[in-house]
Amino acid sequence: MEARSRAPRRQLCPPGITWLALAYLLSCLLASSKAKVFSRCELAKEMHDFGLDGYRGYNLADWVCLAYYTSGFNTNAVDHEADGSTNNGIFQISSRRWCRTLASNGPNLCRIYCTDLLNNDLKDSIVCAMKIVQEPLGLGYWEAWRHHCQGRDLSDWVDGCDF
């Protein structure tokens, strides 16, 4: 019989990277399992309870309109940009500046992982959105709000909702 040479096998990537990738995938799966698509009034009530009505001069209808045109009220919405960044959650918060992914090294001004924005607990999303609105553009930071909500009668967004 021939003796076979036993060369050491090359690993495709270091074990630490493999575990990191696996942990990230699992966190995405867990986040998606806790995702929710809110109804208009259900979301308006949540936002009202968090104190968004009147925050920085924006009424509740502005926030509901923003959430509709960015995510369709879907807490699990993720939009992948050409530059590799993502827009995440009900307000489509960008990983370029506001949250961290495993691949991003942006400033992470909200000091959260983007996956924290992808569940039905709106606290992280709302706290981060409140921080964004403190910037000079306010809700104008979101193109969707500028194009679909700004300067319009938005009363229909909260009509018939009980708080």
C-alpha positions as CSV (number, residue, x, y, z in Angstrom):
1,M,0.0,0.0,0.0
2,E,1.1,3.5,-0.7
3,A,1.7,5.9,2.1
4,R,-0.4,9.0,1.8
5,S,1.1,12.3,2.6
6,R,-0.9,14.2,5.3
7,A,-0.5,17.8,4.7
8,P,-2.2,20.1,7.2
9,R,-5.6,21.3,6.1
10,R,-6.1,25.0,5.5
11,Q,-9.0,26.7,7.2
12,L,-11.1,29.0,5.1
13,C,-11.4,31.5,8.0
14,P,-10.2,31.6,11.6
15,P,-12.5,30.0,14.1
16,G,-13.2,33.3,15.8
17,I,-14.6,34.8,12.6
18,T,-16.7,31.7,12.0
19,W,-18.3,32.1,15.5
20,L,-18.8,35.8,15.0
21,A,-20.6,35.2,11.7
22,L,-22.7,32.5,13.3
23,A,-23.7,34.7,16.2
24,Y,-24.6,37.5,13.8
25,L,-26.8,35.2,11.8
26,L,-28.5,33.9,14.9
27,S,-29.2,37.4,16.2
28,C,-30.8,38.2,12.8
29,L,-33.0,35.2,13.1
30,L,-34.0,36.0,16.6
31,A,-34.7,39.6,15.7
32,S,-36.9,38.5,12.8
33,S,-38.8,36.1,15.0
34,K,-39.7,39.1,17.2
35,A,-40.6,41.4,14.3
36,K,-44.0,42.9,13.9
37,V,-46.0,44.9,11.4
38,F,-48.0,47.4,13.4
39,S,-51.4,48.7,12.5
40,R,-51.7,52.5,12.1
41,C,-53.5,53.1,15.4
42,E,-51.5,50.5,17.3
43,L,-48.3,52.3,16.2
44,A,-49.7,55.7,17.0
45,K,-50.6,54.5,20.5
46,E,-47.1,53.1,21.1
47,M,-45.5,56.4,19.8
48,H,-47.9,58.4,22.0
49,D,-46.9,56.4,25.0
50,F,-43.2,57.0,24.3
51,G,-43.9,60.8,24.2
52,L,-43.3,61.4,20.5
53,D,-46.4,63.7,20.2
54,G,-45.0,67.2,20.1
55,Y,-41.4,66.1,20.5
56,R,-39.1,68.7,18.8
57,G,-42.2,70.3,17.4
58,Y,-43.4,67.3,15.4
59,N,-46.9,65.9,16.1
60,L,-47.8,62.3,16.3
61,A,-49.1,62.2,12.7
62,D,-45.6,63.2,11.4
63,W,-44.1,60.2,13.1
64,V,-46.8,57.8,12.0
65,C,-46.5,59.1,8.4
66,L,-42.7,58.7,8.6
67,A,-42.9,55.1,9.8
68,Y,-45.4,54.2,7.0
69,Y,-43.3,55.6,4.2
70,T,-40.0,54.3,5.5
71,S,-41.0,50.7,6.6
72,G,-44.7,50.2,6.1
73,F,-44.9,49.9,9.9
74,N,-42.6,46.8,9.8
75,T,-40.2,46.6,12.6
76,N,-38.1,44.0,10.7
77,A,-37.6,46.1,7.5
78,V,-34.0,46.2,6.3
79,D,-32.9,48.0,3.2
80,H,-29.4,47.2,1.8
81,E,-27.6,50.1,0.2
82,A,-25.0,49.9,-2.6
83,D,-22.2,51.0,-0.3
84,G,-22.8,48.0,2.0
85,S,-24.7,50.0,4.7
86,T,-28.2,49.2,5.8
87,N,-31.3,51.1,6.9
88,N,-33.0,49.3,9.7
89,G,-36.3,48.9,11.5
90,I,-39.5,50.9,11.6
91,F,-37.7,54.2,10.9
92,Q,-35.0,52.8,8.6
93,I,-32.1,54.0,10.7
94,S,-28.8,54.0,8.8
95,S,-25.8,52.0,9.8
96,R,-23.6,54.6,8.2
97,R,-24.0,56.9,11.1
98,W,-26.5,55.8,13.8
99,C,-26.1,52.0,14.5
100,R,-23.4,49.3,14.3
101,T,-23.3,46.2,12.2
102,L,-20.5,43.6,12.2
103,A,-19.2,45.1,9.0
104,S,-19.6,48.8,9.8
105,N,-17.1,51.1,11.5
106,G,-19.3,54.2,11.4
107,P,-19.7,56.5,14.4
108,N,-22.7,54.6,15.9
109,L,-24.2,57.7,17.4
110,C,-27.1,55.9,18.9
111,R,-24.7,53.4,20.5
112,I,-26.7,50.3,19.5
113,Y,-26.4,47.4,17.1
114,C,-28.6,47.7,14.1
115,T,-30.2,44.3,14.9
116,D,-31.6,46.0,18.1
117,L,-33.8,48.0,15.8
118,L,-35.5,44.9,14.3
119,N,-37.9,43.8,17.0
120,N,-41.4,44.7,18.2
121,D,-40.0,46.6,21.2
122,L,-39.8,50.1,19.8
123,K,-37.8,51.6,22.6
124,D,-34.4,51.4,20.9
125,S,-35.9,52.7,17.6
126,I,-37.7,55.6,19.2
127,V,-34.8,56.6,21.4
128,C,-32.5,56.6,18.3
129,A,-35.0,58.5,16.2
130,M,-35.3,61.1,18.9
131,K,-31.6,61.6,18.8
132,I,-31.6,61.9,15.0
133,V,-34.4,64.6,15.2
134,Q,-32.2,66.7,17.5
135,E,-29.9,67.2,14.4
136,P,-30.5,70.4,12.4
137,L,-32.6,68.7,9.7
138,G,-35.0,67.2,12.3
139,L,-37.4,64.8,10.6
140,G,-36.1,66.2,7.3
141,Y,-33.2,63.8,7.8
142,W,-35.5,61.2,6.3
143,E,-36.1,61.7,2.6
144,A,-39.4,59.8,2.9
145,W,-40.8,62.3,5.4
146,R,-39.7,65.3,3.2
147,H,-41.4,63.8,0.1
148,H,-44.5,62.3,1.6
149,C,-45.3,64.0,4.9
150,Q,-43.7,67.5,5.2
151,G,-46.1,70.4,4.8
152,R,-49.2,68.2,4.3
153,D,-52.3,67.7,6.3
154,L,-51.5,64.5,8.2
155,S,-54.5,64.3,10.5
156,D,-55.8,61.1,8.8
157,W,-52.7,59.3,10.2
158,V,-54.1,59.4,13.7
159,D,-57.9,60.0,13.2
160,G,-60.0,57.4,15.0
161,C,-57.1,56.2,17.2
162,D,-57.6,56.0,20.9
163,F,-54.8,56.9,23.3
